[in-house]
């Protein structure tokens, strides 16, 4: 990671490796719980259809993340 500029908040970086690992595990679990399953099989549709489905999926994931 490259940090550029004098106004970077360095307090956001965890310096303790054990604490960083623990926080990473918590974030991974949170993101895993918000993930939606894709339907099995082949799906056909237009680009607009897929864009609409992706947008709806992103909204549902955001709702699940913000609920916690």
PDB file with SEQRES, HELIX, SHEET and CRYST1 records, atoms N, CA, C and O in Angstrom:
SEQRES   1 A   68  UNK UNK UNK UNK UNK UNK UNK UNK UNK UNK UNK UNK UNK          
SEQRES   2 A   68  UNK UNK UNK UNK UNK UNK UNK UNK UNK UNK UNK UNK UNK          
SEQRES   3 A   68  UNK UNK UNK UNK UNK UNK UNK UNK UNK UNK UNK UNK UNK          
SEQRES   4 A   68  UNK UNK UNK UNK UNK UNK UNK UNK UNK UNK UNK UNK UNK          
SEQRES   5 A   68  UNK UNK UNK UNK UNK UNK UNK UNK UNK UNK UNK UNK UNK          
SEQRES   6 A   68  UNK UNK UNK                                                  
HELIX    1 AA1 UNK A   10  UNK A   12  5                                   3    
HELIX    2 AA2 UNK A   17  UNK A   34  1                                  18    
HELIX    3 AA3 UNK A   47  UNK A   67  1                                  21    
CRYST1    1.000    1.000    1.000  90.00  90.00  90.00 P 1           1          
ATOM      1  N   UNK A   1       0.846  -1.160   0.000  1.00  0.00           N  
ATOM      2  CA  UNK A   1       0.000   0.000   0.000  1.00  0.00           C  
ATOM      3  C   UNK A   1       0.896   1.229   0.000  1.00  0.00           C  
ATOM      4  O   UNK A   1       1.892   1.296   0.720  1.00  0.00           O  
ATOM      5  N   UNK A   2       0.519   2.192  -0.820  1.00  0.00           N  
ATOM      6  CA  UNK A   2       1.282   3.434  -0.888  1.00  0.00           C  
ATOM      7  C   UNK A   2       0.419   4.560  -0.345  1.00  0.00           C  
ATOM      8  O   UNK A   2      -0.710   4.757  -0.796  1.00  0.00           O  
ATOM      9  N   UNK A   3       0.947   5.296   0.621  1.00  0.00           N  
ATOM     10  CA  UNK A   3       0.230   6.410   1.229  1.00  0.00           C  
ATOM     11  C   UNK A   3       0.811   7.693   0.678  1.00  0.00           C  
ATOM     12  O   UNK A   3       2.015   7.937   0.766  1.00  0.00           O  
ATOM     13  N   UNK A   4      -0.065   8.516   0.104  1.00  0.00           N  
ATOM     14  CA  UNK A   4       0.383   9.764  -0.509  1.00  0.00           C  
ATOM     15  C   UNK A   4      -0.368  10.914   0.144  1.00  0.00           C  
ATOM     16  O   UNK A   4      -1.579  10.837   0.350  1.00  0.00           O  
ATOM     17  N   UNK A   5       0.345  11.964   0.464  1.00  0.00           N  
ATOM     18  CA  UNK A   5      -0.285  13.173   0.989  1.00  0.00           C  
ATOM     19  C   UNK A   5      -0.112  13.323   2.480  1.00  0.00           C  
ATOM     20  O   UNK A   5       0.011  12.332   3.200  1.00  0.00           O  
ATOM     21  N   UNK A   6      -0.102  14.571   2.954  1.00  0.00           N  
ATOM     22  CA  UNK A   6       0.112  14.833   4.380  1.00  0.00           C  
ATOM     23  C   UNK A   6      -1.140  14.666   5.226  1.00  0.00           C  
ATOM     24  O   UNK A   6      -1.032  14.615   6.451  1.00  0.00           O  
ATOM     25  N   UNK A   7      -2.324  14.579   4.626  1.00  0.00           N  
ATOM     26  CA  UNK A   7      -3.565  14.563   5.399  1.00  0.00           C  
ATOM     27  C   UNK A   7      -4.158  13.169   5.540  1.00  0.00           C  
ATOM     28  O   UNK A   7      -5.372  13.031   5.688  1.00  0.00           O  
ATOM     29  N   UNK A   8      -3.338  12.149   5.497  1.00  0.00           N  
ATOM     30  CA  UNK A   8      -3.800  10.777   5.667  1.00  0.00           C  
ATOM     31  C   UNK A   8      -3.940  10.488   7.161  1.00  0.00           C  
ATOM     32  O   UNK A   8      -3.055  10.814   7.952  1.00  0.00           O  
ATOM     33  N   UNK A   9      -5.065   9.871   7.536  1.00  0.00           N  
ATOM     34  CA  UNK A   9      -5.291   9.511   8.937  1.00  0.00           C  
ATOM     35  C   UNK A   9      -4.567   8.189   9.209  1.00  0.00           C  
ATOM     36  O   UNK A   9      -5.062   7.120   8.851  1.00  0.00           O  
ATOM     37  N   UNK A  10      -3.407   8.265   9.836  1.00  0.00           N  
ATOM     38  CA  UNK A  10      -2.610   7.072  10.106  1.00  0.00           C  
ATOM     39  C   UNK A  10      -3.150   6.265  11.283  1.00  0.00           C  
ATOM     40  O   UNK A  10      -2.723   5.132  11.500  1.00  0.00           O  
ATOM     41  N   UNK A  11      -4.080   6.834  12.042  1.00  0.00           N  
ATOM     42  CA  UNK A  11      -4.616   6.097  13.178  1.00  0.00           C  
ATOM     43  C   UNK A  11      -5.544   4.961  12.727  1.00  0.00           C  
ATOM     44  O   UNK A  11      -5.913   4.112  13.538  1.00  0.00           O  
ATOM     45  N   UNK A  12      -5.921   4.935  11.451  1.00  0.00           N  
ATOM     46  CA  UNK A  12      -6.800   3.878  10.953  1.00  0.00           C  
ATOM     47  C   UNK A  12      -6.047   2.559  10.774  1.00  0.00           C  
ATOM     48  O   UNK A  12      -6.673   1.505  10.659  1.00  0.00           O  
ATOM     49  N   UNK A  13      -4.734   2.603  10.750  1.00  0.00           N  
ATOM     50  CA  UNK A  13      -3.931   1.403  10.557  1.00  0.00           C  
ATOM     51  C   UNK A  13      -3.652   0.740  11.898  1.00  0.00           C  
ATOM     52  O   UNK A  13      -3.200   1.383  12.845  1.00  0.00           O  
ATOM     53  N   UNK A  14      -3.926  -0.547  11.958  1.00  0.00           N  
ATOM     54  CA  UNK A  14      -3.670  -1.308  13.187  1.00  0.00           C  
ATOM     55  C   UNK A  14      -2.223  -1.784  13.167  1.00  0.00           C  
ATOM     56  O   UNK A  14      -1.816  -2.493  12.247  1.00  0.00           O  
ATOM     57  N   UNK A  15      -1.448  -1.401  14.169  1.00  0.00           N  
ATOM     58  CA  UNK A  15      -0.032  -1.747  14.202  1.00  0.00           C  
ATOM     59  C   UNK A  15       0.236  -3.082  14.887  1.00  0.00           C  
ATOM     60  O   UNK A  15       1.263  -3.711  14.635  1.00  0.00           O  
ATOM     61  N   UNK A  16      -0.670  -3.517  15.742  1.00  0.00           N  
ATOM     62  CA  UNK A  16      -0.508  -4.780  16.442  1.00  0.00           C  
ATOM     63  C   UNK A  16      -0.994  -5.911  15.524  1.00  0.00           C  
ATOM     64  O   UNK A  16      -2.174  -5.937  15.176  1.00  0.00           O  
ATOM     65  N   UNK A  17      -0.117  -6.849  15.120  1.00  0.00           N  
ATOM     66  CA  UNK A  17      -0.522  -7.889  14.167  1.00  0.00           C  
ATOM     67  C   UNK A  17      -1.644  -8.787  14.687  1.00  0.00           C  
ATOM     68  O   UNK A  17      -2.510  -9.198  13.914  1.00  0.00           O  
ATOM     69  N   UNK A  18      -1.642  -9.094  15.967  1.00  0.00           N  
ATOM     70  CA  UNK A  18      -2.696  -9.949  16.518  1.00  0.00           C  
ATOM     71  C   UNK A  18      -4.052  -9.239  16.470  1.00  0.00           C  
ATOM     72  O   UNK A  18      -5.068  -9.840  16.121  1.00  0.00           O  
ATOM     73  N   UNK A  19      -4.049  -7.960  16.823  1.00  0.00           N  
ATOM     74  CA  UNK A  19      -5.293  -7.191  16.787  1.00  0.00           C  
ATOM     75  C   UNK A  19      -5.769  -6.992  15.348  1.00  0.00           C  
ATOM     76  O   UNK A  19      -6.970  -7.044  15.085  1.00  0.00           O  
ATOM     77  N   UNK A  20      -4.853  -6.769  14.428  1.00  0.00           N  
ATOM     78  CA  UNK A  20      -5.225  -6.623  13.022  1.00  0.00           C  
ATOM     79  C   UNK A  20      -5.833  -7.922  12.491  1.00  0.00           C  
ATOM     80  O   UNK A  20      -6.814  -7.889  11.747  1.00  0.00           O  
ATOM     81  N   UNK A  21      -5.259  -9.056  12.868  1.00  0.00           N  
ATOM     82  CA  UNK A  21      -5.788 -10.351  12.444  1.00  0.00           C  
ATOM     83  C   UNK A  21      -7.191 -10.574  13.009  1.00  0.00           C  
ATOM     84  O   UNK A  21      -8.078 -11.053  12.303  1.00  0.00           O  
ATOM     85  N   UNK A  22      -7.391 -10.224  14.288  1.00  0.00           N  
ATOM     86  CA  UNK A  22      -8.697 -10.385  14.918  1.00  0.00           C  
ATOM     87  C   UNK A  22      -9.743  -9.508  14.235  1.00  0.00           C  
ATOM     88  O   UNK A  22     -10.853  -9.960  13.957  1.00  0.00           O  
ATOM     89  N   UNK A  23      -9.385  -8.256  13.968  1.00  0.00           N  
ATOM     90  CA  UNK A  23     -10.327  -7.356  13.291  1.00  0.00           C  
ATOM     91  C   UNK A  23     -10.625  -7.846  11.886  1.00  0.00           C  
ATOM     92  O   UNK A  23     -11.757  -7.728  11.417  1.00  0.00           O  
ATOM     93  N   UNK A  24      -9.635  -8.388  11.215  1.00  0.00           N  
ATOM     94  CA  UNK A  24      -9.853  -8.935   9.878  1.00  0.00           C  
ATOM     95  C   UNK A  24     -10.802 -10.107   9.890  1.00  0.00           C  
ATOM     96  O   UNK A  24     -11.652 -10.232   9.008  1.00  0.00           O  
ATOM     97  N   UNK A  25     -10.664 -10.977  10.893  1.00  0.00           N  
ATOM     98  CA  UNK A  25     -11.570 -12.123  11.011  1.00  0.00           C  
ATOM     99  C   UNK A  25     -13.012 -11.667  11.267  1.00  0.00           C  
ATOM    100  O   UNK A  25     -13.955 -12.250  10.732  1.00  0.00           O  
ATOM    101  N   UNK A  26     -13.174 -10.632  12.080  1.00  0.00           N  
ATOM    102  CA  UNK A  26     -14.511 -10.099  12.363  1.00  0.00           C  
ATOM    103  C   UNK A  26     -15.122  -9.526  11.082  1.00  0.00           C  
ATOM    104  O   UNK A  26     -16.294  -9.767  10.791  1.00  0.00           O  
ATOM    105  N   UNK A  27     -14.332  -8.770  10.319  1.00  0.00           N  
ATOM    106  CA  UNK A  27     -14.836  -8.199   9.072  1.00  0.00           C  
ATOM    107  C   UNK A  27     -15.159  -9.283   8.053  1.00  0.00           C  
ATOM    108  O   UNK A  27     -16.167  -9.189   7.352  1.00  0.00           O  
ATOM    109  N   UNK A  28     -14.320 -10.309   7.961  1.00  0.00           N  
ATOM    110  CA  UNK A  28     -14.592 -11.414   7.041  1.00  0.00           C  
ATOM    111  C   UNK A  28     -15.905 -12.111   7.389  1.00  0.00           C  
ATOM    112  O   UNK A  28     -16.689 -12.441   6.499  1.00  0.00           O  
ATOM    113  N   UNK A  29     -16.144 -12.334   8.668  1.00  0.00           N  
ATOM    114  CA  UNK A  29     -17.384 -12.982   9.088  1.00  0.00           C  
ATOM    115  C   UNK A  29     -18.594 -12.105   8.777  1.00  0.00           C  
ATOM    116  O   UNK A  29     -19.643 -12.604   8.371  1.00  0.00           O  
ATOM    117  N   UNK A  30     -18.439 -10.797   8.971  1.00  0.00           N  
ATOM    118  CA  UNK A  30     -19.536  -9.883   8.691  1.00  0.00           C  
ATOM    119  C   UNK A  30     -19.860  -9.881   7.192  1.00  0.00           C  
ATOM    120  O   UNK A  30     -21.030  -9.919   6.812  1.00  0.00           O  
ATOM    121  N   UNK A  31     -18.842  -9.837   6.354  1.00  0.00           N  
ATOM    122  CA  UNK A  31     -19.074  -9.828   4.913  1.00  0.00           C  
ATOM    123  C   UNK A  31     -19.608 -11.164   4.421  1.00  0.00           C  
ATOM    124  O   UNK A  31     -20.437 -11.204   3.512  1.00  0.00           O  
ATOM    125  N   UNK A  32     -19.143 -12.251   5.010  1.00  0.00           N  
ATOM    126  CA  UNK A  32     -19.617 -13.578   4.615  1.00  0.00           C  
ATOM    127  C   UNK A  32     -21.096 -13.729   4.932  1.00  0.00           C  
ATOM    128  O   UNK A  32     -21.828 -14.350   4.161  1.00  0.00           O  
ATOM    129  N   UNK A  33     -21.550 -13.177   6.047  1.00  0.00           N  
ATOM    130  CA  UNK A  33     -22.958 -13.303   6.419  1.00  0.00           C  
ATOM    131  C   UNK A  33     -23.854 -12.470   5.510  1.00  0.00           C  
ATOM    132  O   UNK A  33     -25.040 -12.776   5.377  1.00  0.00           O  
ATOM    133  N   UNK A  34     -23.318 -11.424   4.879  1.00  0.00           N  
ATOM    134  CA  UNK A  34     -24.125 -10.560   4.014  1.00  0.00           C  
ATOM    135  C   UNK A  34     -24.150 -11.055   2.575  1.00  0.00           C  
ATOM    136  O   UNK A  34     -24.922 -10.542   1.765  1.00  0.00           O  
ATOM    137  N   UNK A  35     -23.332 -12.029   2.243  1.00  0.00           N  
ATOM    138  CA  UNK A  35     -23.239 -12.496   0.865  1.00  0.00           C  
ATOM    139  C   UNK A  35     -24.499 -13.259   0.472  1.00  0.00           C  
ATOM    140  O   UNK A  35     -25.020 -14.060   1.248  1.00  0.00           O  
ATOM    141  N   UNK A  36     -24.976 -13.005  -0.725  1.00  0.00           N  
ATOM    142  CA  UNK A  36     -26.168 -13.680  -1.236  1.00  0.00           C  
ATOM    143  C   UNK A  36     -25.752 -14.812  -2.164  1.00  0.00           C  
ATOM    144  O   UNK A  36     -24.743 -14.722  -2.864  1.00  0.00           O  
ATOM    145  N   UNK A  37     -26.532 -15.860  -2.156  1.00  0.00           N  
ATOM    146  CA  UNK A  37     -26.264 -16.988  -3.036  1.00  0.00           C  
ATOM    147  C   UNK A  37     -26.761 -16.672  -4.440  1.00  0.00           C  
ATOM    148  O   UNK A  37     -27.841 -16.110  -4.618  1.00  0.00           O  
ATOM    149  N   UNK A  38     -25.958 -17.040  -5.438  1.00  0.00           N  
ATOM    150  CA  UNK A  38     -26.377 -16.901  -6.824  1.00  0.00           C  
ATOM    151  C   UNK A  38     -27.277 -18.077  -7.182  1.00  0.00           C  
ATOM    152  O   UNK A  38     -27.059 -19.195  -6.715  1.00  0.00           O  
ATOM    153  N   UNK A  39     -28.282 -17.827  -8.004  1.00  0.00           N  
ATOM    154  CA  UNK A  39     -29.110 -18.957  -8.425  1.00  0.00           C  
ATOM    155  C   UNK A  39     -28.308 -19.920  -9.286  1.00  0.00           C  
ATOM    156  O   UNK A  39     -27.446 -19.506 -10.061  1.00  0.00           O  
ATOM    157  N   UNK A  40     -28.597 -21.194  -9.146  1.00  0.00           N  
ATOM    158  CA  UNK A  40     -27.872 -22.204  -9.911  1.00  0.00           C  
ATOM    159  C   UNK A  40     -28.395 -22.246 -11.334  1.00  0.00           C  
ATOM    160  O   UNK A  40     -29.541 -21.886 -11.606  1.00  0.00           O  
ATOM    161  N   UNK A  41     -27.549 -22.685 -12.221  1.00  0.00           N  
ATOM    162  CA  UNK A  41     -27.956 -22.863 -13.604  1.00  0.00           C  
ATOM    163  C   UNK A  41     -27.589 -21.679 -14.474  1.00  0.00           C  
ATOM    164  O   UNK A  41     -26.898 -20.755 -14.044  1.00  0.00           O  
ATOM    165  N   UNK A  42     -28.060 -21.726 -15.688  1.00  0.00           N  
ATOM    166  CA  UNK A  42     -27.762 -20.697 -16.676  1.00  0.00           C  
ATOM    167  C   UNK A  42     -28.867 -19.658 -16.651  1.00  0.00           C  
ATOM    168  O   UNK A  42     -30.050 -19.999 -16.642  1.00  0.00           O  
ATOM    169  N   UNK A  43     -28.482 -18.397 -16.639  1.00  0.00           N  
ATOM    170  CA  UNK A  43     -29.444 -17.306 -16.687  1.00  0.00           C  
ATOM    171  C   UNK A  43     -29.188 -16.497 -17.947  1.00  0.00           C  
ATOM    172  O   UNK A  43     -28.057 -16.107 -18.235  1.00  0.00           O  
ATOM    173  N   UNK A  44     -30.229 -16.259 -18.671  1.00  0.00           N  
ATOM    174  CA  UNK A  44     -30.108 -15.473 -19.895  1.00  0.00           C  
ATOM    175  C   UNK A  44     -30.858 -14.163 -19.707  1.00  0.00           C  
ATOM    176  O   UNK A  44     -31.905 -14.108 -19.062  1.00  0.00           O  
ATOM    177  N   UNK A  45     -30.298 -13.122 -20.282  1.00  0.00           N  
ATOM    178  CA  UNK A  45     -30.949 -11.821 -20.192  1.00  0.00           C  
ATOM    179  C   UNK A  45     -30.146 -10.783 -20.930  1.00  0.00           C  
ATOM    180  O   UNK A  45     -29.036 -11.049 -21.392  1.00  0.00           O  
ATOM    181  N   UNK A  46     -30.700  -9.617 -21.037  1.00  0.00           N  
ATOM    182  CA  UNK A  46     -29.999  -8.510 -21.688  1.00  0.00           C  
ATOM    183  C   UNK A  46     -29.020  -7.879 -20.696  1.00  0.00           C  
ATOM    184  O   UNK A  46     -29.024  -8.196 -19.507  1.00  0.00           O  
ATOM    185  N   UNK A  47     -28.201  -7.000 -21.205  1.00  0.00           N  
ATOM    186  CA  UNK A  47     -27.267  -6.284 -20.342  1.00  0.00           C  
ATOM    187  C   UNK A  47     -28.038  -5.487 -19.298  1.00  0.00           C  
ATOM    188  O   UNK A  47     -27.636  -5.434 -18.136  1.00  0.00           O  
ATOM    189  N   UNK A  48     -29.136  -4.872 -19.702  1.00  0.00           N  
ATOM    190  CA  UNK A  48     -29.951  -4.086 -18.768  1.00  0.00           C  
ATOM    191  C   UNK A  48     -30.524  -4.978 -17.667  1.00  0.00           C  
ATOM    192  O   UNK A  48     -30.581  -4.575 -16.505  1.00  0.00           O  
ATOM    193  N   UNK A  49     -30.946  -6.188 -18.032  1.00  0.00           N  
ATOM    194  CA  UNK A  49     -31.460  -7.119 -17.026  1.00  0.00           C  
ATOM    195  C   UNK A  49     -30.398  -7.436 -15.988  1.00  0.00           C  
ATOM    196  O   UNK A  49     -30.663  -7.385 -14.787  1.00  0.00           O  
ATOM    197  N   UNK A  50     -29.189  -7.765 -16.450  1.00  0.00           N  
ATOM    198  CA  UNK A  50     -28.117  -8.110 -15.517  1.00  0.00           C  
ATOM    199  C   UNK A  50     -27.709  -6.912 -14.669  1.00  0.00           C  
ATOM    200  O   UNK A  50     -27.400  -7.066 -13.487  1.00  0.00           O  
ATOM    201  N   UNK A  51     -27.707  -5.731 -15.258  1.00  0.00           N  
ATOM    202  CA  UNK A  51     -27.376  -4.528 -14.490  1.00  0.00           C  
ATOM    203  C   UNK A  51     -28.419  -4.290 -13.400  1.00  0.00           C  
ATOM    204  O   UNK A  51     -28.072  -3.930 -12.276  1.00  0.00           O  
ATOM    205  N   UNK A  52     -29.700  -4.492 -13.731  1.00  0.00           N  
ATOM    206  CA  UNK A  52     -30.773  -4.312 -12.755  1.00  0.00           C  
ATOM    207  C   UNK A  52     -30.668  -5.351 -11.639  1.00  0.00           C  
ATOM    208  O   UNK A  52     -30.840  -5.019 -10.466  1.00  0.00           O  
ATOM    209  N   UNK A  53     -30.386  -6.603 -11.997  1.00  0.00           N  
ATOM    210  CA  UNK A  53     -30.240  -7.660 -10.989  1.00  0.00           C  
ATOM    211  C   UNK A  53     -29.044  -7.400 -10.086  1.00  0.00           C  
ATOM    212  O   UNK A  53     -29.117  -7.620  -8.877  1.00  0.00           O  
ATOM    213  N   UNK A  54     -27.927  -6.925 -10.676  1.00  0.00           N  
ATOM    214  CA  UNK A  54     -26.744  -6.609  -9.870  1.00  0.00           C  
ATOM    215  C   UNK A  54     -27.019  -5.464  -8.904  1.00  0.00           C  
ATOM    216  O   UNK A  54     -26.579  -5.493  -7.755  1.00  0.00           O  
ATOM    217  N   UNK A  55     -27.752  -4.450  -9.378  1.00  0.00           N  
ATOM    218  CA  UNK A  55     -28.076  -3.312  -8.510  1.00  0.00           C  
ATOM    219  C   UNK A  55     -28.974  -3.762  -7.346  1.00  0.00           C  
ATOM    220  O   UNK A  55     -28.770  -3.347  -6.205  1.00  0.00           O  
ATOM    221  N   UNK A  56     -29.950  -4.598  -7.637  1.00  0.00           N  
ATOM    222  CA  UNK A  56     -30.830  -5.096  -6.574  1.00  0.00           C  
ATOM    223  C   UNK A  56     -30.046  -5.952  -5.577  1.00  0.00           C  
ATOM    224  O   UNK A  56     -30.295  -5.892  -4.373  1.00  0.00           O  
ATOM    225  N   UNK A  57     -29.113  -6.737  -6.076  1.00  0.00           N  
ATOM    226  CA  UNK A  57     -28.277  -7.569  -5.202  1.00  0.00           C  
ATOM    227  C   UNK A  57     -27.393  -6.699  -4.310  1.00  0.00           C  
ATOM    228  O   UNK A  57     -27.222  -6.988  -3.126  1.00  0.00           O  
ATOM    229  N   UNK A  58     -26.829  -5.627  -4.887  1.00  0.00           N  
ATOM    230  CA  UNK A  58     -25.976  -4.721  -4.110  1.00  0.00           C  
ATOM    231  C   UNK A  58     -26.778  -4.029  -3.012  1.00  0.00           C  
ATOM    232  O   UNK A  58     -26.278  -3.839  -1.903  1.00  0.00           O  
ATOM    233  N   UNK A  59     -28.024  -3.649  -3.315  1.00  0.00           N  
ATOM    234  CA  UNK A  59     -28.875  -3.003  -2.306  1.00  0.00           C  
ATOM    235  C   UNK A  59     -29.174  -3.979  -1.175  1.00  0.00           C  
ATOM    236  O   UNK A  59     -29.128  -3.603  -0.004  1.00  0.00           O  
ATOM    237  N   UNK A  60     -29.479  -5.225  -1.513  1.00  0.00           N  
ATOM    238  CA  UNK A  60     -29.778  -6.214  -0.466  1.00  0.00           C  
ATOM    239  C   UNK A  60     -28.547  -6.489   0.405  1.00  0.00           C  
ATOM    240  O   UNK A  60     -28.672  -6.637   1.621  1.00  0.00           O  
ATOM    241  N   UNK A  61     -27.370  -6.558  -0.203  1.00  0.00           N  
ATOM    242  CA  UNK A  61     -26.135  -6.766   0.576  1.00  0.00           C  
ATOM    243  C   UNK A  61     -25.911  -5.568   1.502  1.00  0.00           C  
ATOM    244  O   UNK A  61     -25.547  -5.750   2.664  1.00  0.00           O  
ATOM    245  N   UNK A  62     -26.122  -4.350   1.003  1.00  0.00           N  
ATOM    246  CA  UNK A  62     -25.940  -3.155   1.828  1.00  0.00           C  
ATOM    247  C   UNK A  62     -26.923  -3.148   2.987  1.00  0.00           C  
ATOM    248  O   UNK A  62     -26.570  -2.749   4.097  1.00  0.00           O  
ATOM    249  N   UNK A  63     -28.169  -3.591   2.737  1.00  0.00           N  
ATOM    250  CA  UNK A  63     -29.147  -3.670   3.828  1.00  0.00           C  
ATOM    251  C   UNK A  63     -28.685  -4.653   4.901  1.00  0.00           C  
ATOM    252  O   UNK A  63     -28.801  -4.370   6.093  1.00  0.00           O  
ATOM    253  N   UNK A  64     -28.168  -5.792   4.488  1.00  0.00           N  
ATOM    254  CA  UNK A  64     -27.703  -6.779   5.462  1.00  0.00           C  
ATOM    255  C   UNK A  64     -26.509  -6.269   6.257  1.00  0.00           C  
ATOM    256  O   UNK A  64     -26.421  -6.504   7.463  1.00  0.00           O  
ATOM    257  N   UNK A  65     -25.589  -5.572   5.594  1.00  0.00           N  
ATOM    258  CA  UNK A  65     -24.406  -5.044   6.299  1.00  0.00           C  
ATOM    259  C   UNK A  65     -24.782  -3.923   7.266  1.00  0.00           C  
ATOM    260  O   UNK A  65     -24.250  -3.861   8.375  1.00  0.00           O  
ATOM    261  N   UNK A  66     -25.679  -3.052   6.866  1.00  0.00           N  
ATOM    262  CA  UNK A  66     -26.053  -1.919   7.710  1.00  0.00           C  
ATOM    263  C   UNK A  66     -26.969  -2.326   8.844  1.00  0.00           C  
ATOM    264  O   UNK A  66     -27.109  -1.583   9.816  1.00  0.00           O  
ATOM    265  N   UNK A  67     -27.594  -3.487   8.745  1.00  0.00           N  
ATOM    266  CA  UNK A  67     -28.467  -3.953   9.824  1.00  0.00           C  
ATOM    267  C   UNK A  67     -27.665  -4.411  11.038  1.00  0.00           C  
ATOM    268  O   UNK A  67     -28.182  -4.404  12.155  1.00  0.00           O  
ATOM    269  N   UNK A  68     -26.417  -4.808  10.835  1.00  0.00           N  
ATOM    270  CA  UNK A  68     -25.594  -5.337  11.937  1.00  0.00           C  
ATOM    271  C   UNK A  68     -24.977  -4.234  12.742  1.00  0.00           C  
ATOM    272  O   UNK A  68     -24.256  -4.501  13.703  1.00  0.00           O  
TER     273      UNK A  68                                                      
END                                                                             
